[in-house]
Amino acid sequence: MNQLGFPILSIMLAVPLVAALWCLFAPGEGEAKARSARVTALAASLIDLVLGGVLWANYEVGGARWQFIERADVFGRFSWALGIDGIALMLIVLTVFLVPLCILASWTSIQKRVPEYMAVFLLTELLMLGVFVAQDLFLFYIMFEGGLIPMYMIIGIWGGARRIYASYKFFLYTLLGSVLMLIAMLYMAQTAGTTFIPTLMAFNFSSQAQLWLFLAFFASFAVKMPMWPVHTWLPDAHVEAPTAGSVILAGVMLKLAGYGFIRFSLPMFPEASAHYMWLIFALSMIATVYTSLVALVQKDMKKLIAYSSVAHMALVTFGLFAFNRQGIEGAMMVMLGHGLVSSALFLCVGVVYDRLHTREIARYGGLATNMPAYATFFLFFTMASVGLPGLSNFPGEFLSMMGTYEISSWAAFIAVTGIITGAAYMLYLYRRICFGPQTNADAAAMSDLDKREWLVLAPLAAAVLWMGVYPESFLSPMRADVGALLERIHPAAPASDAALTVPHAAPAAAVAGER
């Protein structure tokens, strides 16, 4: 039993499951059942938010590497093994913070099949949390790939006009790499004789095996990140998804791949990670430039923010594969900051879409006149997105670029161009939405934020400010775990720009202790 004396992680997984079943099978029908489903989903998400706060409050910074451990053998090598470190803790807190806001954002915008929608959304929360708490290899796989199903349903049932196309594209893209990852996991379990992730993180696979295993995991993580050129599913998924679906997709689901790199690729395949570093940096540099330029010419608000997410995720891969503390800590902070800010931006889009039912930028303009509160929030989150010091994105972007500069000045230069173009397209978007003359009467007639929308946006603004002013509160739980990761990857770490030269041969020899 863990330090709290009760299985808090299992309870956090059970709460959304029980609530989802209640939403589906509770007595009643029509509007009464829909109202009951909304209240049930909100209550369950708030319970998990409280439990997430308990986790954070009781996490021992500088204590044991793995905390709140639960383990029970199920069959064969498969076990119900749960536990977290500081890295997982921060992503859990991000998840449980965003889900209640998503429920509130869906309160009036979702009118058809409400019980089913709330149930699917709760299952999405369960599976995302399961990724971060799983310590068994195949339990991780079930949670990681299982999240495809509810998101596929959210887009395909409650999405826009092209929802079927977008949902199939999302599902097929993300499923393709998962098959290779499963084959790699089977090999790992057979070779290491265990499916326990902490043991596998310390196991020394042969150099040749690492090369293939890394590529198998990369096939899945690169799509979910998403990295160029397998990013094309993301804009379609965001445009067609309902607002809350876009929020959880950008806020949490894109972070699953970053977590996978930290949990699997770097510690389990350190030599291969160094060997393929040139590939990661090359794809990240292309993504930074290309997707930023594409974002500049978008006419759809959601699509613009979706392309900006690809550019921000490139900063994550830059930092993770810089093989130094600043880079890895910066990558984690970028994931957390982007999770808050991108969610807030999609919610801002949802506010005006609910009123005018269009995401076309040209249909708006001058909203600062009739929607001053909305324009203020939108400006605040726009400034956070462009990396204004004192707001959430700045610490992560600064650390990530600092770590990247240590390993490659050229890559850091390209990363900076992404920051500059990011400021260009976000400020250009804001000017067209909130400033200028009001040429559309229907936009000029829109009302400002209501109480529910204030309740959704205000906590996000507070969190963005908190993270920017006091980033140490987010960094300190992760610091020891980043240190342990650095100890593991240090022998394979490249030293300079020479590391970005395309390798001609595999790493020379297996690490000591190879079995």
C-alpha positions in Angstrom: 0.0 0.0 0.0 1.2 3.5 -0.7 2.0 6.3 1.7 -1.7 7.5 1.9 -2.9 4.1 3.1 -5.5 3.7 0.4 -5.3 3.0 -3.4 -5.7 6.6 -4.6 -4.6 5.9 -8.2 -7.1 3.1 -8.6 -9.8 5.3 -7.2 -9.0 8.1 -9.6 -9.5 5.5 -12.4 -12.6 4.1 -10.9 -14.5 7.4 -10.4 -14.8 8.3 -14.1 -15.6 4.7 -15.0 -18.5 4.4 -12.5 -19.8 7.9 -13.5 -19.7 6.9 -17.2 -21.8 3.8 -16.5 -24.2 5.9 -14.5 -24.6 8.4 -17.3 -25.4 5.6 -19.7 -27.7 3.4 -17.6 -29.3 5.8 -15.1 -33.1 5.9 -15.1 -34.9 8.6 -16.8 -35.1 9.9 -20.4 -35.0 13.1 -22.4 -33.9 16.4 -20.9 -34.0 15.0 -17.3 -31.5 12.3 -18.1 -29.3 14.8 -20.1 -29.2 17.1 -17.0 -28.4 14.2 -14.8 -25.6 13.2 -17.1 -24.1 16.7 -17.1 -24.2 16.9 -13.3 -22.8 13.4 -12.8 -19.9 14.0 -15.2 -19.0 17.4 -13.6 -19.2 15.9 -10.1 -16.9 12.9 -11.1 -14.4 15.2 -12.8 -14.3 17.5 -9.7 -13.7 14.4 -7.5 -10.7 13.5 -9.6 -9.6 17.1 -9.4 -9.6 16.9 -5.6 -7.8 13.6 -5.7 -5.2 15.1 -8.0 -4.8 17.9 -5.5 -4.3 15.3 -2.7 -1.6 13.6 -4.9 0.2 16.9 -5.4 0.0 17.8 -1.7 1.3 14.5 -0.5 4.0 13.9 -3.1 7.3 13.8 -1.4 9.7 16.0 -3.4 13.1 14.4 -3.1 11.6 11.2 -1.7 11.3 7.8 -3.4 11.5 7.7 -7.2 8.1 6.0 -7.5 5.3 6.9 -5.1 1.7 5.9 -4.5 2.6 2.4 -5.7 -0.1 -0.2 -6.2 0.6 -3.7 -7.6 -1.4 -6.9 -8.0 -0.5 -9.8 -10.3 -3.3 -10.6 -12.7 -2.2 -13.3 -15.0 1.2 -14.3 -16.5 3.5 -11.3 -16.6 0.6 -8.9 -16.8 -0.1 -7.0 -13.5 -2.2 -4.2 -12.3 0.8 -2.0 -11.5 0.3 1.7 -10.8 2.7 4.4 -9.5 3.9 7.9 -10.4 6.9 10.0 -10.4 7.1 13.8 -10.5 6.8 13.9 -14.3 3.6 11.8 -14.3 2.3 13.8 -11.4 2.4 17.1 -13.3 0.6 15.6 -16.3 -2.0 14.0 -14.1 -2.7 17.4 -12.5 -3.0 19.0 -16.0 -5.5 16.3 -17.0 -7.8 16.6 -13.9 -7.7 20.4 -14.1 -8.8 20.5 -17.8 -11.6 17.9 -17.7 -14.1 19.8 -15.5 -13.6 22.8 -17.7 -14.3 20.7 -20.7 -17.5 19.5 -19.1 -18.6 23.0 -18.4 -17.7 24.1 -21.9 -20.0 21.4 -23.2 -22.9 22.2 -20.9 -25.1 23.9 -23.5 -23.2 23.3 -26.8 -23.8 19.6 -26.8 -27.5 18.9 -27.2 -27.8 15.5 -28.8 -27.0 12.2 -27.1 -25.8 14.0 -24.0 -25.5 11.0 -21.7 -23.4 9.2 -24.2 -21.2 12.2 -24.8 -20.5 12.6 -21.1 -19.8 8.9 -20.7 -17.4 8.9 -23.6 -15.7 12.0 -22.2 -15.3 10.4 -18.8 -13.8 7.3 -20.4 -11.3 9.6 -22.2 -10.2 10.9 -18.8 -9.9 7.4 -17.4 -7.6 6.3 -20.3 -5.5 9.4 -20.2 -4.9 9.1 -16.5 -4.2 5.4 -17.0 -1.3 6.2 -19.4 0.4 8.4 -16.7 -0.1 5.9 -13.8 0.6 2.6 -15.6 3.7 0.8 -14.6 3.1 -2.4 -16.6 4.1 -2.4 -20.2 0.9 -3.8 -21.6 -1.3 -1.9 -19.2 0.3 1.2 -20.6 -0.4 0.0 -24.1 -4.0 -0.6 -23.4 -4.5 2.8 -22.0 -2.3 4.6 -24.6 -4.1 3.1 -27.6 -7.5 2.8 -25.9 -7.7 6.6 -25.8 -8.2 6.5 -29.6 -11.6 5.0 -29.3 -13.5 7.6 -27.2 -11.8 10.5 -29.1 -12.7 8.8 -32.4 -16.3 8.8 -31.2 -16.3 12.4 -29.9 -15.1 13.6 -33.4 -17.2 11.2 -35.4 -20.5 11.6 -33.6 -20.5 15.2 -32.2 -18.1 16.8 -34.7 -18.7 19.1 -37.7 -19.8 18.5 -41.3 -16.6 16.5 -42.2 -16.5 14.6 -39.0 -16.5 11.1 -40.5 -13.5 11.9 -42.7 -11.6 13.5 -39.8 -12.4 10.7 -37.3 -11.3 8.0 -39.7 -8.1 9.9 -40.6 -7.3 10.4 -36.9 -7.9 6.8 -36.1 -6.0 5.3 -39.0 -3.0 7.6 -38.6 -2.6 6.9 -34.9 -3.4 3.2 -35.2 -0.7 2.6 -37.8 2.3 3.1 -35.5 0.7 1.3 -32.6 1.0 -2.1 -34.2 4.8 -1.7 -34.5 5.0 -0.6 -30.9 3.1 -3.7 -29.7 5.5 -6.0 -31.6 8.4 -4.1 -29.9 6.8 -4.5 -26.5 6.4 -8.2 -27.0 10.1 -8.5 -27.8 11.1 -6.4 -24.8 9.0 -8.5 -22.4 10.5 -11.7 -23.8 14.1 -10.4 -23.7 13.9 -8.7 -20.3 11.7 -11.3 -18.7 9.4 -8.7 -17.2 6.7 -6.1 -18.2 7.4 -3.9 -15.2 8.3 -0.5 -16.6 10.7 0.7 -13.9 12.7 -2.5 -14.4 12.7 -2.1 -18.1 13.9 1.5 -17.7 17.1 0.1 -16.2 17.5 -2.9 -18.5 20.3 -2.7 -21.1 19.1 -3.9 -24.5 21.7 -4.5 -27.1 22.7 -1.6 -29.3 21.3 -3.3 -32.5 18.0 -4.1 -30.7 17.8 -0.5 -29.5 17.9 0.8 -33.0 14.8 -1.2 -34.1 12.9 -0.8 -30.8 13.4 3.0 -30.9 12.0 3.1 -34.5 9.0 1.0 -33.5 8.1 3.3 -30.6 8.9 6.3 -32.7 6.4 5.2 -35.3 3.6 5.6 -32.7 4.9 8.6 -30.8 5.7 10.7 -33.9 2.1 10.5 -35.1 0.6 11.3 -31.7 3.0 14.2 -31.0 2.4 15.0 -33.9 5.7 15.5 -35.8 6.1 16.6 -39.4 5.2 15.0 -41.9 2.6 12.8 -40.0 0.9 15.8 -38.5 -1.8 16.2 -41.2 -4.5 14.4 -39.2 -4.4 17.1 -36.4 -5.8 20.2 -38.2 -8.7 18.1 -39.6 -9.4 16.5 -36.2 -9.4 19.9 -34.4 -11.6 21.6 -37.0 -14.3 18.9 -36.9 -14.1 18.1 -33.1 -16.5 19.9 -30.7 -14.8 22.5 -28.6 -14.2 20.3 -25.6 -12.8 17.6 -27.9 -10.3 20.0 -29.3 -9.4 21.2 -25.7 -8.6 17.7 -24.5 -6.9 16.7 -27.7 -4.5 19.6 -27.6 -4.3 19.9 -23.9 -3.5 16.3 -22.9 -3.6 13.8 -25.7 -0.7 15.4 -27.6 1.3 15.2 -24.4 1.0 11.4 -24.3 3.7 11.0 -26.9 6.1 13.4 -25.1 5.5 11.3 -22.0 6.2 8.2 -24.0 9.6 9.6 -25.2 10.5 10.4 -21.5 9.3 7.0 -20.2 10.4 4.7 -23.0 12.6 6.0 -25.8 15.2 7.9 -23.8 15.8 5.6 -20.7 15.2 2.3 -22.5 17.0 3.1 -25.7 19.6 5.7 -24.9 22.1 4.8 -27.5 19.4 4.7 -30.2 18.1 8.0 -29.0 21.5 9.6 -29.6 21.9 7.7 -32.9 18.7 9.1 -34.3 19.0 12.5 -32.8 19.8 14.0 -36.2 16.4 12.7 -37.5 14.5 14.1 -34.5 16.1 17.5 -34.9 15.7 17.6 -38.6 12.0 16.9 -38.4 11.6 19.4 -35.6 13.3 22.1 -37.6 11.1 21.5 -40.6 8.0 21.5 -38.4 8.9 24.7 -36.7 9.3 26.6 -40.0 6.7 24.9 -42.2 3.8 24.8 -39.8 4.4 28.3 -38.6 4.2 29.6 -42.2 1.1 27.5 -42.9 -0.5 29.0 -39.8 0.0 32.5 -41.1 -2.3 31.9 -44.1 -5.2 30.1 -42.4 -8.7 31.4 -42.6 -10.1 29.1 -40.0 -9.4 30.0 -36.3 -9.2 26.4 -35.1 -6.9 25.3 -38.0 -4.6 28.2 -37.2 -4.3 27.1 -33.6 -3.9 23.5 -34.6 -0.9 24.3 -36.8 0.6 26.4 -33.9 0.3 23.3 -31.7 2.6 21.4 -34.2 5.2 24.1 -34.0 5.0 24.2 -30.2 5.4 20.4 -30.0 8.6 20.8 -32.0 10.0 22.7 -29.1 9.3 19.6 -26.9 11.2 17.3 -29.2 14.1 19.7 -29.4 14.3 19.8 -25.6 13.9 16.1 -25.0 16.6 15.1 -27.4 19.0 17.8 -26.3 20.2 15.3 -23.6 20.6 18.0 -20.9 18.6 19.2 -17.9 17.5 22.5 -19.3 16.2 20.8 -22.5 14.2 18.1 -20.7 12.8 20.3 -18.0 12.0 22.9 -20.7 10.2 20.3 -22.8 8.1 19.3 -19.8 7.2 22.9 -19.1 6.3 23.5 -22.7 4.0 20.5 -22.5 2.3 21.9 -19.4 2.2 25.5 -20.6 0.9 24.5 -24.1 -1.7 22.3 -22.4 -3.1 25.3 -20.6 -2.8 27.9 -23.3 -3.9 25.9 -26.3 -6.9 24.7 -24.3 -7.8 28.3 -23.4 -7.5 29.4 -27.1 -9.8 26.6 -28.3 -12.3 27.6 -25.6 -12.1 31.2 -26.8 -12.9 30.0 -30.3 -15.8 28.0 -28.8 -17.2 31.1 -27.2 -17.7 32.9 -30.5 -18.6 29.7 -32.4 -21.5 29.1 -30.1 -22.9 32.5 -30.9 -22.2 32.8 -34.6 -21.6 29.1 -35.6 -18.6 29.8 -37.8 -14.9 29.7 -37.3 -14.1 31.8 -40.4 -11.8 34.7 -39.3 -13.2 37.1 -41.8 -16.7 36.9 -40.2 -15.5 38.6 -37.1 -13.8 41.9 -36.3 -14.0 44.6 -33.7 -15.2 42.3 -30.9 -13.3 44.4 -28.3 -16.2 46.9 -28.7 -19.1 44.6 -27.8 -17.2 41.8 -26.0 -14.6 43.6 -23.9 -14.2 40.8 -21.3 -13.8 38.2 -24.0 -11.3 40.4 -25.8 -9.3 40.7 -22.6 -9.1 37.0 -22.0 -8.3 36.3 -25.6 -5.5 38.9 -25.5 -4.1 37.4 -22.3 -4.0 33.9 -23.8 -2.5 35.2 -27.0 0.3 36.9 -25.1 0.9 33.6 -23.3 1.0 31.7 -26.6 3.7 34.0 -28.0 5.8 33.5 -24.9 5.4 36.7 -23.0 7.7 36.7 -19.9 5.6 36.2 -16.8 3.1 33.8 -18.5 3.1 30.1 -18.7 4.8 29.4 -22.0 7.9 31.5 -21.4 9.8 29.4 -18.8 9.4 26.2 -20.9 10.3 27.8 -24.2 13.4 29.6 -22.7 14.6 26.4 -21.1 14.0 24.3 -24.1 15.9 26.7 -26.4 18.7 27.0 -23.9 19.1 23.2 -23.8 18.9 23.1 -27.6 21.6 25.7 -27.9 24.0 23.7 -25.8 23.8 20.8 -28.3 23.2 22.7 -31.5 23.3 26.4 -32.2 21.7 25.9 -35.6 18.7 24.1 -34.2 18.3 26.8 -31.6 18.4 29.4 -34.3 15.6 27.6 -36.1 13.6 27.3 -32.9 13.8 31.0 -32.4 12.4 31.6 -35.9 9.4 29.6 -34.7 8.9 31.8 -31.7 9.0 34.9 -34.0 6.6 33.6 -36.6 4.4 32.4 -33.7 4.1 35.9 -32.5 3.2 37.0 -36.0 0.4 34.6 -36.7 -1.1 34.9 -33.2 -1.1 38.7 -33.1 -2.4 38.8 -36.7 -5.3 36.5 -35.6 -6.1 38.7 -32.6 -6.1 41.9 -34.6 -8.5 40.4 -37.2 -10.9 39.1 -34.5 -10.9 41.8 -31.9 -9.8 45.0 -33.5 -10.6 46.9 -36.6 -14.1 48.1 -37.8 -17.1 46.0 -37.2 -18.3 45.2 -40.7 -20.5 42.3 -39.8 -23.7 43.1 -38.0 -24.2 39.6 -36.6 -20.8 39.7 -35.0 -21.4 43.2 -33.6 -24.6 42.0 -31.9 -22.9 39.2 -30.0 -23.2 39.3 -26.2 -20.1 39.2 -23.9 -19.2 36.3 -21.7 -21.8 34.8 -19.4 -21.2 33.4 -15.9 -20.4 29.9 -17.1 -17.9 31.1 -19.6 -16.2 33.2 -16.9 -16.1 30.1 -14.8 -14.3 28.3 -17.6 -11.8 30.9 -18.6 -10.9 32.5 -15.3 -9.2 29.4 -13.7 -7.2 28.9 -16.9 -6.0 32.5 -16.7 -5.0 32.1 -13.1 -3.1 28.9 -13.9 -1.3 30.5 -16.8 -0.2 33.4 -14.6 0.8 31.2 -11.7 3.0 29.0 -14.0 4.6 32.1 -15.5 5.3 33.9 -12.2 6.3 30.8 -10.1 7.5 28.0 -12.4 9.5 26.4 -9.6 6.3 25.0 -8.1 6.0 22.9 -11.3 9.7 22.2 -11.8 10.5 21.0 -8.3 8.5 17.8 -8.3 10.1 16.8 -11.6 13.7 17.7 -10.8 14.9 14.5 -9.2 13.2 12.4 -11.9 14.9 14.4 -14.7 18.2 13.9 -12.8 17.6 10.1 -12.7 16.9 10.2 -16.5 20.0 12.2 -17.2 22.1 9.7 -15.2 20.7 6.9 -17.4 21.3 8.7 -20.8 24.5 10.5 -19.9 26.9 7.8 -21.3 25.2 8.1 -24.7 24.7 11.8 -24.7 26.2 13.6 -27.8 28.5 16.6 -27.1 28.0 19.2 -29.9 26.7 20.1 -33.3 28.7 17.1 -34.6 25.9 14.9 -33.1 23.6 16.2 -35.9 25.7 14.6 -38.6 23.8 11.7 -40.2 25.4 8.6 -38.7 26.9 6.0 -41.0 27.0 3.1 -38.6 25.2 1.8 -35.6 26.6 2.5 -32.1 29.8 0.5 -31.6 29.0 -1.8 -28.7 26.3 -2.7 -26.2 26.4 -1.1 -22.8 27.9 -2.9 -19.9 25.7 -5.5 -18.3 23.9 -6.5 -21.5 22.1 -9.7 -21.2 
